[in-house]
Amino acid sequence: MKILTWNIQCGLGCDGQIRLDRIIEEAKAFAADVLCLQEVARHFPEYCHAQQPDQLSAITEAFTDYVPFWGAAINWPGEGGSRREFGNLTLVRQPLALDGRIHTLPMPPAHGVKQMPRCAVEAIVQMPESTRSLRIMNTHLAFHSQAERRAQLGYLLDWEHSIRQWNEAPCATAQGSYQFPPRPLASMLCGDLNLAETSDDYQWLLQQHFWLDAWHLLHPESAHAPTCGVHDADQWPEGPHCRDFALVSEALASWVKAIEVDVRTASSDHQPLLVTLA
């Protein structure tokens, strides 16, 4: 199974052009079973090309053999009865999609600091030709406020611990919407976490003894390949570095067989990260 995570910056390339078509073309070339995309917009004049105002529809129409799980962290009134939406999109190849839900992440006040609502898209995915399944959390965390980002990481950790509790004491058998959904312990947190490998947040996160960094499972002596600042020095004057991660639970660690970053593309200010599971 292949899982792609990519902050597509609403199709804004490092050449200053909004070209969602090249994002779609390059994403298809990975032949991933699951695509976790961040910064997808609908009817947002600031982010969308006038000829293609609905990026969600354009992407889902290009991936008709995938089940979409759409998380709009922002949902505001737009022109002509439309809704201005901005968030994360997870696409799961048919028929591997089992379940999905949206998590609204905390946004504690950070006075004097820019903030925007954030969410995480959770997808329960069946492994191909297997009875095993895993949970994938696709997210884009706060950039400007460390306290806000830490609160969001705390929420995601609490959710993972609650999964363990549910598996230890499952609900009674029920029908319809009361049926207990699958809750595999094998899980991945991926996306633009907006923290650097050298940051206090990164060290704190690994010290919680839940998630393991998939990159370091396979490259224990190497720093992360850069996922931003490779082609866009204006937004990232600090130069190439990593902000996009794939973190896995212990139950998933032995499944990780390959991880790579495509540093060639300049179709976004971030680089795509591809994880292969056995």
N, C-alpha and C positions, 0 to 999 in steps of 0.2 A: 504493500500500500504506500502511495506517495501523498504527502501533505504539503501544500504550498501556502506560505504566509507572505503577504506583500501589502505594504502601505502604498496604495496607488496614487495618492495625492490628487484624487478626482481626475486622473488622466493628465495632469499638468506635468509635462516633461521638462527636463533641464534646459531645453531650447526655448522655453517660455510658451510653448503651444499646448493647448488642451486637446489631446488626441487619444480618446478612449479606445479607438479602433486598434491602435498599436498595443495598448495594454491587453486587450482581449486576444489579439494574435499571439503575443508573447506568452500569455498565461496558458493558452491552449497548447502551446508547444511543449510544456512541461508534462502533459498527459497525466496530471495529478488526479487522484481519486477524491481529494478534498481540497478546496481552495478557500483560504481564509483571507479576505480582503478588508483593509481598513481605508477610511476616508472615501466613502462612496456617497454621492449627493444626488438629491432629486429637487429640481425646480429651485435651485439656489443660484441666482445670477452671478454671485461672487465666484462660484466654483464650476459651473456648468457651461458648456458651449451652447450658444443660442440655438444652434441646429440640433442639439441633443441634450435637452434639459433634464431628461429622466435617465440617469445613469443606471439605476437599478433595473429598469425595463430593458435597456440596451444590453446589459450583461446577462441577465437571465434569458433573454431571447437568443443570445449567442451560445448559451449552455443549456439547451433544452433537455439534455439527458441527465441533468443534475437537479436535485431538490434544493431550493433556496431557503435559507434561514436568514431573515433580514432583521437587523437590530437598529432601529432609528433612535439614536440618543437624543436627537433634536427633531421635533415635529411641530412646525409653526405654520400659521396661515401664509399662503402664497397668493400670487396673482391668478385671477380667473377661476377661483375655487380650488386651486392646486394646494399642495402642502409642501413646504420647504423642509426637507429631511436630510439628515447627515448621520452616518453611522458605519456599522460593520456588516459585511455580507459573508456568510459561509455557504458554499456550494458543495453538496455531497452527491457523488455519482449514484444514479439509480442502480440497483435497489438497496444500497448500503445504508441509507438514511433511516434510522429507527425512531428518533425523537429529537426535540429541540426546544429551547426556551431562551428568553432574553433576561439578562440581569441588569438592573439599573445600579450603577456604581455610586458610592458616596461622593458628595461634593461639599465638604465642609468649607465654610467661608474663609477665603484667603484675601483679606482686604488689601486693595492696592495692586492685586495680581490678576492677570487675565485668567478666566476660567471658562470652560464650556462643559455641558453635560457629557458624560461618558457611559458606555455600556459594555457588556460582554455577551457574546452570542455562544450559547452552549449547544453542541450537537452530539448526539449519541450515534456512533457509527459502527456498523458491522464490518469486521475484517473480511476481505474477500476469501471465499472458499474456506471459511472457518466458522466455528461457533463462538469465537471470542469477539468482544466488542470493546470500544473505548470511548471516552468522553473527550471532546476537544473544545477548549474555551478560546475563542477568538476575541481579542480585545485591543484597545488603544488607550493607554493610560495618560494621566495628566502630565503636561509638559512643564508648566511654569511654577507649580507649587509642590514641593517635596512632601509637605504634610498631607495634601490632597492625594498624591500618588501613593503614599504609605497607607492611607485609609482604604484606598481601593485594593491594594495588595492584601490588606488585612481582611477585607470582605471576601476576596477570592479564596484565601486560606481557610476562613471560617466555613465557606461552602464546601470545600474539600473535606474538612473534618466532619461536617454533617453527613456527607455521603457515607463515610465509614460507620457512623452511628446508625444510619438507616439500614446498612447491610448487616449490622450486628443484631438489629431488632426490626426485621421487616414488618410492614403493615399486614393486617389480616387480608385474606383473599376477598376480592370484590370484583364487581362488574362495571362496565362502562367507563366513565371518566374517573372512577375511584380505583381502577386497576393500578397496581404499583408499577411505575415505569422502570425500565432498566437503569441501573446505577452502577456501572462497572468501576472498579477501583483503578483500573488502568486509565490514566488521564494525561492530557497535554494542555499546557497553557502556552499560547503562542500569539504573536502579533508585535505591534510597536509598543513596547513597555516604557519607552521614554526614560530609560536609565542606562547609564554606561557601565561597562564591565568593571571599571575601577571605582564605581560610586558606592557610597554607604548603603544605598537601597539594594543594590545587587548583593552585597555581602550579607546584609540583614536577611534578605529573602532566602538565600541558601542556608543560613544558620537556623531557619525554622524547621529543618530536617524533614521536608516533605518533597519539594521539587529538586530535581537534578537537571543540570544544564546539558542538553543533548549534545551540544558542540563539544564540551569537555569530556563527555563519555567516550567520544571517538578520537578527540585530539587533546589529551590531557596536558600536554606540554606546550600547546600553541594558543596564542591569543585568538579571539574571534576574528573571522574574516569581516571586513567592514560592511555594514548594511546601509549607511548613509554618509553623505559628505564625499562620496567617490567622484561624482560628476558636478555637484552643485556647491561651489565654494561660497556663494552669496548667502545661502541660508545656513550653511555649516562652515563658518570660517575656521573652526578648529580642525578641519580636515577629515579624512576618512576615519570612521569609528563605528562601533556596533551599538544599535538601539533596538534591534529586532531579534527576538529570541524564540526558541522552542524549548520549554521546560517540561520535564516528564516526571511522573510519579515513579516510585520504586517498582510498582507492578508493571510499568511499561518500559522500564529501562533496558531490559534484555531484548526488547523487540527492535530497538534502534539499530539500523544497519548502515545508514549513510546520511550525511548532512552536507549540504553545499549551498554556497551563495553565488548568485549570478552577478558578478561585478561589471559585466560588459554593458548591460542595458542602461540607457539614460532616459527611459520613458517615465520615470518618477524620480523624486529626490531620494527615495529609498530603493534598496535592492531586494529582489525576491529571494526568499530562503526556502529550500526544499528539503524535506525530511523523508527518508525511506524507512518503513517499518517492515520487519519480516512477517 
